[in-house]
Amino acid sequence: MSRVKLIMPETFSFTVQIPVRITDINYGGHVGNDAILSLIHEARLQYLQHLGYTELNLQGLGLLMSDAAIEFKHELFYGNNLSIAVAAADISRSSFNLYYKMETAKDDKVVVVALVKTGMICYDYAAKKVATIPDEVRKSLSR
């Protein structure tokens, strides 16, 4: 059976620290796969805020997530502190990918917990259609 294998950018332009919450823990006693998407959602919001945008205001347009891929590498537990690095890449006329590298400290080493990619589409919610990424936004994402 083939597995998801993400090719990550060489550099990341933004990093945020997020603690693992008790609500992230599943019945297996570790962070659930659904919580990974919730954690990267928070990282995405902080990344966009760092650029001066929100998911609903990207120079008057919004964003939709078109797809997500997660490559799980290591378990996470309540009390772990995550470092989530974010980078934009593969920018096209109306879409781009966001890549997330999730890391935590274990036994005095930094371990990669998960690699994640989300496909993001620029969307005009008022017109209910896909929109072109504004030039200023494109420049911000390319930094």
C-alpha positions as CSV (number, residue, x, y, z in Angstrom):
1,M,0.0,0.0,0.0
2,S,1.4,3.4,-1.0
3,R,1.8,6.1,1.7
4,V,1.6,9.9,1.6
5,K,5.1,11.3,1.2
6,L,5.3,15.1,1.2
7,I,8.1,17.1,-0.3
8,M,8.6,20.0,2.0
9,P,10.0,23.5,1.2
10,E,13.6,24.0,2.2
11,T,12.8,27.1,4.3
12,F,9.9,28.2,6.4
13,S,9.0,31.9,6.9
14,F,7.0,31.7,10.1
15,T,6.9,29.6,13.3
16,V,4.4,29.5,16.1
17,Q,4.4,27.7,19.4
18,I,1.2,25.9,20.4
19,P,0.7,23.6,23.4
20,V,-1.1,20.3,23.1
21,R,-4.5,20.7,24.8
22,I,-6.4,18.0,26.7
23,T,-9.1,18.2,24.0
24,D,-6.5,17.1,21.4
25,I,-6.2,13.7,23.1
26,N,-8.1,10.7,21.7
27,Y,-9.1,7.4,23.3
28,G,-5.7,6.0,22.4
29,G,-4.1,8.5,24.8
30,H,-2.3,10.6,22.2
31,V,-3.2,13.4,19.8
32,G,-5.8,12.4,17.3
33,N,-5.6,12.9,13.6
34,D,-8.5,15.3,13.7
35,A,-6.6,17.4,16.3
36,I,-3.7,17.7,13.9
37,L,-6.0,19.5,11.5
38,S,-7.2,21.7,14.3
39,L,-3.7,22.6,15.4
40,I,-2.5,23.5,11.9
41,H,-5.7,25.6,11.5
42,E,-4.5,27.6,14.5
43,A,-1.0,27.9,12.9
44,R,-2.6,29.0,9.6
45,L,-4.6,31.7,11.3
46,Q,-1.5,33.0,13.1
47,Y,0.5,32.9,9.9
48,L,-2.1,34.8,8.0
49,Q,-2.4,37.3,10.8
50,H,1.4,37.8,10.7
51,L,1.0,38.7,7.0
52,G,-1.9,41.1,7.8
53,Y,-4.7,38.9,6.6
54,T,-7.4,36.5,7.8
55,E,-9.1,33.5,6.2
56,L,-12.1,35.7,5.4
57,N,-10.2,38.8,4.4
58,L,-7.3,38.3,2.0
59,Q,-7.6,41.8,0.5
60,G,-11.4,41.5,0.4
61,L,-11.4,37.8,-0.6
62,G,-11.5,34.6,1.4
63,L,-9.9,31.2,1.5
64,L,-11.2,27.7,1.1
65,M,-9.2,24.6,1.9
66,S,-9.4,22.2,-1.1
67,D,-7.3,19.3,0.3
68,A,-5.1,18.2,3.1
69,A,-2.4,15.6,3.4
70,I,-0.7,14.5,6.7
71,E,2.4,12.4,7.1
72,F,2.4,11.2,10.7
73,K,5.9,10.8,12.1
74,H,5.7,10.6,15.9
75,E,3.1,10.5,18.7
76,L,2.1,13.6,20.6
77,F,0.8,13.7,24.2
78,Y,-0.9,16.1,26.5
79,G,1.6,18.7,27.8
80,N,3.9,18.5,24.7
81,N,4.7,21.9,23.2
82,L,4.6,22.1,19.5
83,S,6.6,24.3,17.2
84,I,4.8,24.6,13.9
85,A,6.6,26.1,11.0
86,V,4.6,27.4,8.0
87,A,5.5,28.2,4.4
88,A,3.5,29.0,1.3
89,A,4.5,27.4,-2.0
90,D,3.2,26.3,-5.4
91,I,1.4,29.6,-5.9
92,S,-0.8,29.7,-9.0
93,R,-3.4,32.1,-10.3
94,S,-6.0,31.3,-7.7
95,S,-4.5,28.8,-5.3
96,F,-1.4,27.9,-3.3
97,N,-0.2,25.3,-0.9
98,L,0.6,25.8,2.8
99,Y,3.2,23.4,4.3
100,Y,3.5,22.8,8.0
101,K,6.3,21.1,9.9
102,M,5.2,20.1,13.4
103,E,8.0,19.5,15.9
104,T,8.3,18.9,19.6
105,A,11.1,18.2,22.1
106,K,11.7,14.6,23.3
107,D,14.6,13.4,25.4
108,D,16.5,16.6,24.7
109,K,16.1,16.2,20.9
110,V,13.8,17.9,18.5
111,V,11.6,15.4,16.7
112,V,9.3,15.9,13.7
113,V,5.8,14.9,14.7
114,A,4.0,15.5,11.4
115,L,4.4,17.0,8.0
116,V,1.2,18.6,6.6
117,K,0.1,20.2,3.4
118,T,-3.1,22.1,2.8
119,G,-4.3,23.3,-0.6
120,M,-5.8,26.7,-0.3
121,I,-8.1,28.4,-2.9
122,C,-8.7,32.1,-3.1
123,Y,-12.5,32.5,-3.0
124,D,-15.0,35.4,-3.5
125,Y,-17.7,34.5,-1.0
126,A,-20.0,37.3,-2.2
127,A,-19.9,36.1,-5.8
128,K,-19.6,32.4,-4.8
129,K,-16.7,31.7,-7.1
130,V,-13.0,31.1,-7.3
131,A,-10.9,34.4,-7.5
132,T,-7.5,35.5,-8.6
133,I,-5.0,35.9,-5.8
134,P,-4.4,39.7,-5.4
135,D,-0.8,40.7,-6.4
136,E,0.0,42.1,-2.9
137,V,-1.1,38.8,-1.3
138,R,1.0,36.9,-3.8
139,K,4.0,38.9,-2.8
140,S,3.4,38.4,0.9
141,L,3.0,34.6,0.4
142,S,6.2,34.5,-1.6
143,R,8.4,36.0,1.1
